[in-house]
């Protein structure tokens, strides 16, 4: 049975995700990549929170 893995990174400017599958027990093959440049840090530093409209973009 194939094993798939995902990693999500939430930074101050972007959110990134990568999905990979384990091939032959020793190789990770990338199945999907996704990123969105949302500039999260600007809102957090200015208002202390992430606005609802930014969450809607995810």
C-alpha positions, 0 to 999 in steps of 0.5 A: 500500500502506498504511503503519502505524506504532506507538510504545511509551512505557515510563514509571515508572508506565505503558506506552502504545502507539499504532498509526496508519496513514498516509492519503493520504501526509499524515494519520496516523489512529489505529487502536489505543491501549493503556495499562497502569498498572503502577507500574514505578518503585515496584519499580525504585526499591525493588528495582532491577528489574522483578518477573516478575509485572509483565512478565506483565501486559504 
